[in-house]
Amino acid sequence: MTSAALETERGRIEYTRRGEGPVALIVHGGNGNCYTDVRQSTLIDNGFSVLVPSRPGYGKTPRCLGRTAGEQAEVLKRLIDGLSIDGVSLIAVSAGGPTGLEFAKRYPDLCDCLVLEEAVSKTWIPRLSPQYWAMKYIFDPRRQARLWESQRRELSENPERHLIKLARRFSTLEPGKVLEDWDGEDRRFYARMLDSFEADSGFVFTMDHRASELETIGVPTLIIHSRFDRNVPFSHARYAHEMIKGSALWAAPTLSHLLYMGSRKNEVLERRLEFLAGSCSRR
C-alpha cells in the first residue's frame, strides 16, 4: 500500500484510502501515521471506505499544518473537503482522541458518529511532571530513530523479554497473564506495528493536546476502553462518557491498551462495526 497526498495552500496532507462505500476516517494515535493498522480490514470487508491521514508532524504531513488538537481537526476538514467527501464516521484512537473530539465538536454536519478507542479525553501526562519531561526527551525526533531501532532489535533477539516490558507498560495486569492472551497472530500484528513507527516530530506536541467543551458534542458516540489499560487509564473513558450526552461506554474485554490484540479482540471489532452500521448515516 502506498500513500497519496492532498496539496493545500499550507502544505501537503498525506493519507491512505482503501475500500468502497461510506467513509470511516481513522485518527491515529501517537507514533502512528497513515499506515496505522487498527484492524480496518473488518470495515473494508463490510462495505466501508477507510481513510487514514498522517496527522501533522507524522509521516509526510508537515508539523506546521497543525500543532494543537483544534488545528489538527481543521486539517481533517481540509482533507475531507479536498477529497469531496460529504461526511465521515470518525474513529479516534489513543492519543488521537483530542483531535477526534475537536472534529466532532466543530464539524457535526460532517461527522456522522464518533468512536473513541482507548482514547485520551482529558489531561494525559501532567505538564512539568518527571514523566512529562522524560517523554519529551525520549521522543525527541533526534532520538526516536535509535529508540525504534533498539526496540525492533530487542523484539527480534529476545521477544519474550520485549513483550513482557510491553505488557507492563500497557496493562495493569500481571505480564504473564497478558502474554498468555496474545497468540502468534497478535505478536505478528505487533511486530508490523512496531516496524511502521518512524522518528516523527508530532508526538512531542501530541502529549500536550487537550480537547475542550466535550459537553457540546452531539453526534452519536461509542467509547471502547479496556479497564486494564495502564497507558491511557479507564478514567479517560469515564470522563468522556460523563461529558458527552447520550454516549455509550463499553468496557472492552481485552487486557491492555493494545485493543486489537488478545483472544477477545474480535468482540471489539464486531462491537465497533455494529455501532457504525447502526448509528451512522450511510452516505
NUBA-581790 format. One record per residue (C-alpha): residue number from 1; residue in three letters; chain; x, y, z. Coordinates in steps of 0.001 Angstrom, whole numbers, plus 500000, padded with zeros to 6 digits. Each point is the difference from the previous one (the first is absolute). Last residue first. Layout:
NODE   resi   resn   chain        u        v        w
NODE    NUM    Ala       A        X        Y        Z
...
REM end
This chain:
NODE   resi   resn   chain        u        v        w
NODE    283    Arg       A   476134   508439   502928
NODE    282    Arg       A   499246   497113   502338
NODE    281    Ser       A   498953   502047   503043
NODE    280    Cys       A   501639   498660   503127
NODE    279    Ser       A   498327   498327   502938
NODE    278    Gly       A   499229   496470   498837
NODE    277    Ala       A   502815   499133   497615
NODE    276    Leu       A   502633   501939   501927
NODE    275    Phe       A   498824   498576   503317
NODE    274    Glu       A   499930   496401   498756
NODE    273    Leu       A   503436   500407   498418
NODE    272    Arg       A   501509   501248   503259
NODE    271    Arg       A   498390   497223   502019
NODE    270    Glu       A   501184   497373   497477
NODE    269    Leu       A   503568   501291   500103
NODE    268    Val       A   500021   499982   503788
NODE    267    Glu       A   498535   496492   500149
NODE    266    Asn       A   502675   498928   497511
NODE    265    Lys       A   502659   501126   502465
NODE    264    Arg       A   498928   497358   502522
NODE    263    Ser       A   503080   497753   499922
NODE    262    Gly       A   502366   502944   500057
NODE    261    Met       A   501273   502874   497889
NODE    260    Tyr       A   498022   502805   498352
NODE    259    Leu       A   499489   502002   503185
NODE    258    Leu       A   503681   500360   500787
NODE    257    His       A   499335   502129   503095
NODE    256    Ser       A   499742   496735   501910
NODE    255    Leu       A   497946   496939   500896
NODE    254    Thr       A   497207   499812   497428
NODE    253    Pro       A   496387   499632   501154
NODE    252    Ala       A   499173   503593   499002
NODE    251    Ala       A   498036   502061   502512
NODE    250    Trp       A   497283   501576   497868
NODE    249    Leu       A   498923   503585   500593
NODE    248    Ala       A   497093   501422   497988
NODE    247    Ser       A   499644   503735   499458
NODE    246    Gly       A   496659   501732   500518
NODE    245    Lys       A   501518   503239   501241
NODE    244    Ile       A   503754   500152   499655
NODE    243    Met       A   501515   501183   503308
NODE    242    Glu       A   499392   496996   502244
NODE    241    His       A   500954   497515   497278
NODE    240    Ala       A   503171   501930   499147
NODE    239    Tyr       A   500989   500047   503674
NODE    238    Arg       A   499267   496295   500461
NODE    237    Ala       A   502133   499135   496961
NODE    236    His       A   502893   502144   501218
NODE    235    Ser       A   499687   498387   503450
NODE    234    Phe       A   500730   496675   498302
NODE    233    Pro       A   503684   500911   500014
NODE    232    Val       A   501905   500850   496806
NODE    231    Asn       A   503294   498091   500281
NODE    230    Arg       A   498919   497664   502820
NODE    229    Asp       A   496970   498562   498211
NODE    228    Phe       A   498442   497246   502117
NODE    227    Arg       A   496428   501330   499899
NODE    226    Ser       A   500216   499758   496215
NODE    225    His       A   498334   502790   498050
NODE    224    Ile       A   497369   500374   497284
NODE    223    Ile       A   498016   503260   500040
NODE    222    Leu       A   497127   500227   497515
NODE    221    Thr       A   498697   503416   498969
NODE    220    Pro       A   496958   501168   498049
NODE    219    Val       A   500661   503661   499100
NODE    218    Gly       A   499124   502755   502465
NODE    217    Ile       A   503325   501233   501356
NODE    216    Thr       A   499329   503119   502108
NODE    215    Glu       A   500876   498238   503269
NODE    214    Leu       A   503492   499406   498660
NODE    213    Glu       A   500712   503685   500517
NODE    212    Ser       A   503765   499697   499533
NODE    211    Ala       A   502381   497535   498366
NODE    210    Arg       A   503552   499773   501281
NODE    209    His       A   503236   499348   498159
NODE    208    Asp       A   503249   500455   501922
NODE    207    Met       A   501399   496507   499413
NODE    206    Thr       A   499072   500356   496332
NODE    205    Phe       A   502655   502703   499728
NODE    204    Val       A   502901   497688   500905
NODE    203    Phe       A   498329   497346   497863
NODE    202    Gly       A   499972   501934   496759
NODE    201    Ser       A   503726   500335   499344
NODE    200    Asp       A   500401   496624   498323
NODE    199    Ala       A   502702   497340   500245
NODE    198    Glu       A   498009   497158   498449
NODE    197    Phe       A   497790   497167   501229
NODE    196    Ser       A   498764   497606   497304
NODE    195    Asp       A   502250   497111   501064
NODE    194    Leu       A   498484   500112   503498
NODE    193    Met       A   496519   499508   498534
NODE    192    Arg       A   501187   497086   497879
NODE    191    Ala       A   501547   498378   503091
NODE    190    Tyr       A   496757   500556   501923
NODE    189    Phe       A   497955   498206   497355
NODE    188    Arg       A   502531   497166   499971
NODE    187    Arg       A   499568   499651   503762
NODE    186    Asp       A   496230   499993   499682
NODE    185    Glu       A   500199   497311   497314
NODE    184    Gly       A   502146   497829   502258
NODE    183    Asp       A   497538   500198   502896
NODE    182    Trp       A   499713   502718   502632
NODE    181    Asp       A   497913   498964   503041
NODE    180    Glu       A   502887   498142   501642
NODE    179    Leu       A   502036   503182   499651
NODE    178    Val       A   497431   501955   501998
NODE    177    Lys       A   499923   497479   502832
NODE    176    Gly       A   503795   499924   500144
NODE    175    Pro       A   500151   503762   500207
NODE    174    Glu       A   497934   500195   503219
NODE    173    Leu       A   497113   502376   499331
NODE    172    Thr       A   500121   503798   499954
NODE    171    Ser       A   500718   499919   496280
NODE    170    Phe       A   501871   502120   497451
NODE    169    Arg       A   503457   500596   501411
NODE    168    Arg       A   500262   496672   501835
NODE    167    Ala       A   498743   498114   496938
NODE    166    Leu       A   502648   501637   497820
NODE    165    Lys       A   502781   499125   502444
NODE    164    Ile       A   498820   496378   499946
NODE    163    Leu       A   499851   500180   496210
NODE    162    His       A   503637   501075   499750
NODE    161    Arg       A   501257   497290   502332
NODE    160    Glu       A   498009   497378   498149
NODE    159    Pro       A   501204   501214   496590
NODE    158    Asn       A   503723   499869   500761
NODE    157    Glu       A   501981   500503   496801
NODE    156    Ser       A   497313   501216   497601
NODE    155    Leu       A   497965   501968   502532
NODE    154    Glu       A   503229   501460   501394
NODE    153    Arg       A   501112   501128   496542
NODE    152    Arg       A   496639   501584   499271
NODE    151    Gln       A   500104   501928   503273
NODE    150    Ser       A   503614   501102   499435
NODE    149    Glu       A   499191   501304   496525
NODE    148    Trp       A   496857   501691   501295
NODE    147    Leu       A   501968   501876   502662
NODE    146    Arg       A   502920   500835   497704
NODE    145    Ala       A   497608   501627   497526
NODE    144    Gln       A   498232   501790   502832
NODE    143    Arg       A   503051   501875   501268
NODE    142    Arg       A   500190   503038   497700
NODE    141    Pro       A   496214   499958   499673
NODE    140    Asp       A   499680   500711   503752
NODE    139    Phe       A   497987   497088   501292
NODE    138    Ile       A   502342   499124   502874
NODE    137    Tyr       A   500501   503587   501167
NODE    136    Lys       A   496353   501073   499899
NODE    135    Met       A   499154   496666   501602
NODE    134    Ala       A   502371   500619   502902
NODE    133    Trp       A   498724   503562   500362
NODE    132    Tyr       A   496392   498865   500332
NODE    131    Gln       A   500855   497055   502240
NODE    130    Pro       A   501815   502303   502452
NODE    129    Ser       A   496862   502224   500139
NODE    128    Leu       A   500223   503474   498440
NODE    127    Arg       A   496688   499568   498174
NODE    126    Pro       A   497833   497145   501183
NODE    125    Ile       A   499900   497109   497506
NODE    124    Trp       A   496537   499273   498596
NODE    123    Thr       A   497875   503028   500810
NODE    122    Lys       A   496528   499123   498740
NODE    121    Ser       A   498431   497791   497309
NODE    120    Val       A   502837   497684   498936
NODE    119    Ala       A   498541   497114   498040
NODE    118    Glu       A   500125   496259   500653
NODE    117    Glu       A   497704   499881   496941
NODE    116    Leu       A   497632   502956   499660
NODE    115    Val       A   497372   499467   497285
NODE    114    Leu       A   498237   503071   498632
NODE    113    Cys       A   496947   500360   497780
NODE    112    Asp       A   498772   501625   496791
NODE    111    Cys       A   502677   502683   500172
NODE    110    Leu       A   499747   502509   497140
NODE    109    Asp       A   496999   501925   501341
NODE    108    Pro       A   501460   499695   503506
NODE    107    Tyr       A   503085   501989   498955
NODE    106    Arg       A   501425   501796   503033
NODE    105    Lys       A   499095   497563   502783
NODE    104    Ala       A   500648   496792   498042
NODE    103    Phe       A   503287   501436   498712
NODE    102    Glu       A   501110   501084   503478
NODE    101    Leu       A   499235   496541   501382
NODE    100    Gly       A   501969   498317   497234
NODE     99    Thr       A   503004   502257   500560
NODE     98    Pro       A   499834   499395   503754
NODE     97    Gly       A   499778   496202   499528
NODE     96    Gly       A   502959   499589   497653
NODE     95    Ala       A   502092   499075   503043
NODE     94    Ser       A   498110   496674   500163
NODE     93    Val       A   497905   499475   496855
NODE     92    Ala       A   497312   502221   498529
NODE     91    Ile       A   497546   498314   497617
NODE     90    Leu       A   497858   502421   497978
NODE     89    Ser       A   497063   499004   497815
NODE     88    Val       A   500298   502464   497163
NODE     87    Gly       A   498029   502569   498018
NODE     86    Asp       A   499753   501828   496671
NODE     85    Ile       A   503298   498835   498496
NODE     84    Ser       A   501235   502179   497147
NODE     83    Leu       A   503647   498907   500459
NODE     82    Gly       A   501085   503571   500684
NODE     81    Asp       A   497103   500543   502386
NODE     80    Ile       A   500888   496908   502010
NODE     79    Leu       A   503676   500944   500074
NODE     78    Arg       A   499272   503578   501000
NODE     77    Lys       A   497711   498722   502754
NODE     76    Leu       A   502709   497700   501341
NODE     75    Val       A   502425   502928   500041
NODE     74    Glu       A   497471   502021   502021
NODE     73    Ala       A   499929   497183   502568
NODE     72    Gln       A   503796   500281   500102
NODE     71    Glu       A   499699   503674   500910
NODE     70    Gly       A   497613   499135   502813
NODE     69    Ala       A   502279   497272   501365
NODE     68    Thr       A   502910   502426   500001
NODE     67    Arg       A   503114   499950   497791
NODE     66    Gly       A   498411   500316   496563
NODE     65    Leu       A   501201   500414   496431
NODE     64    Cys       A   503491   500969   501189
NODE     63    Arg       A   500756   496405   500976
NODE     62    Pro       A   500328   498942   496399
NODE     61    Thr       A   497996   496996   498748
NODE     60    Lys       A   502492   497481   498602
NODE     59    Gly       A   499780   497500   502860
NODE     58    Tyr       A   499062   501694   503240
NODE     57    Gly       A   500442   503655   500988
NODE     56    Pro       A   496506   500916   498867
NODE     55    Arg       A   497729   496915   500112
NODE     54    Ser       A   500641   497327   497389
NODE     53    Pro       A   496595   499436   498449
NODE     52    Val       A   498096   496696   500103
NODE     51    Leu       A   496899   499623   497809
NODE     50    Val       A   498126   496689   500078
NODE     49    Ser       A   497228   499391   497453
NODE     48    Phe       A   497319   497890   501612
NODE     47    Gly       A   498059   497032   498613
NODE     46    Asn       A   500463   497200   502492
NODE     45    Asp       A   503337   498665   498772
NODE     44    Ile       A   501421   503522   500228
NODE     43    Leu       A   498866   500337   503613
NODE     42    Thr       A   501499   496677   501043
NODE     41    Ser       A   503177   500877   498069
NODE     40    Gln       A   500259   502961   502360
NODE     39    Arg       A   501837   497903   502589
NODE     38    Val       A   501330   503196   501574
NODE     37    Asp       A   502983   500076   497647
NODE     36    Thr       A   501895   503281   499776
NODE     35    Tyr       A   501360   500607   496494
NODE     34    Cys       A   498871   503641   499988
NODE     33    Asn       A   502142   500646   503054
NODE     32    Gly       A   500487   498722   503545
NODE     31    Asn       A   502452   500989   502711
NODE     30    Gly       A   497185   501431   502135
NODE     29    Gly       A   496502   499040   498964
NODE     28    His       A   498311   499842   496617
NODE     27    Val       A   496856   501897   499069
NODE     26    Ile       A   498103   497531   497797
NODE     25    Leu       A   497393   501259   497532
NODE     24    Ala       A   497307   497472   499099
NODE     23    Val       A   498563   501008   496637
NODE     22    Pro       A   496810   498511   498598
NODE     21    Gly       A   500693   497583   497119
NODE     20    Glu       A   502997   498539   498241
NODE     19    Gly       A   503266   498805   501480
NODE     18    Arg       A   503371   501555   500665
NODE     17    Arg       A   501303   503494   500604
NODE     16    Thr       A   503432   501056   501160
NODE     15    Tyr       A   500956   503518   501001
NODE     14    Glu       A   502643   502732   499885
NODE     13    Ile       A   498874   503600   500371
NODE     12    Arg       A   502196   502393   498037
NODE     11    Gly       A   500716   503609   500841
NODE     10    Arg       A   498374   503274   500992
NODE      9    Glu       A   498214   500776   496723
NODE      8    Thr       A   498973   496368   499787
NODE      7    Glu       A   501390   497005   498098
NODE      6    Leu       A   498204   496748   500753
NODE      5    Ala       A   502406   497108   500182
NODE      4    Ala       A   499894   496285   499201
NODE      3    Ser       A   501456   497092   501935
NODE      2    Thr       A   501150   496648   498684
NODE      1    Met       A   498715   496568   500961
REM end
